[in-house]
C-alpha cells in the first residue's frame, strides 16, 4: 500500500506574519494507492518565541473524495 499526502503550494497557499504571530493556509490531499481519499484546507496559527516559529493551533476541513469529488 502506497500512502502519500500532498500540500498544494500553488496559488492556494498563503503565509502572513508580523514577526511575532503568523498564519499559514493551504490546500491538501491525501492519497492511498494512487486514489485520493480526502482533501481540504488547513489553517496553522504560529507564534515566534526565542527566535523560532511554533505551531499553536491547527484547524482543517476534511472532505471524503468518494462522496464529494474535488471541485
N, C-alpha and C positions, 0 to 999 in steps of 0.2 A: 504494500500500500504506500503510495506516494502522497505526502501531505505537504501543502505549500500555503503560505499566507502572503498576500501582496498588499503593499501600501502604494497607492497610486499617487506618485509625486509629480503630477502634471498641474494643470490649471486649478485643480480642486484643492490643492494643498495651500494652507495659509499659516503663516507664522507672524505673531505680533509680540512685542515686548518693549518694556521701558527700562531694561537692565535690572529691574527688581522683581517684577512679575511678568509672566508671559503665557501665551496660549498657542497651541498647535492644533489645527483642524485638518483632517484628511479623509479621503475615501479609502476603504479597504475591501478586499475579497478573500475568501478562504476556500481552498480547493483540495479535494481528495480524488486521486486517480484521474486527474485532468477534467474533473467535473466540479463546477462551482457549487458549493453547499450553502454559503451565506455571504452576504455583503452588507455594507452600511457605511456609516460615518463614525469617526472617533474624534473626541474633543479632549485634549490634555490641558490641564492647568499646572503651571510651574511657578516656582519661587527660586530666586537666586540667593544662596547662602554660602558664605565662606568661599566665594568665587566659583561655585558650581551650581548648575541647574538641577533642581529636584522636582520630580512629578508629585503633586499633592492631590490630584484627583483625575479620574478618567471617567468619561461618560461616552456611551456608544449606542448606536442603533443596530438592530440585528434583523435582517430580512432573509427569510428562507427562500433561496433561489427556486426551489421546486414549486413553491406556491406563488411567489412574487418575482417574476423574471425581471432582471435589471433593466431599467429604462434607458 
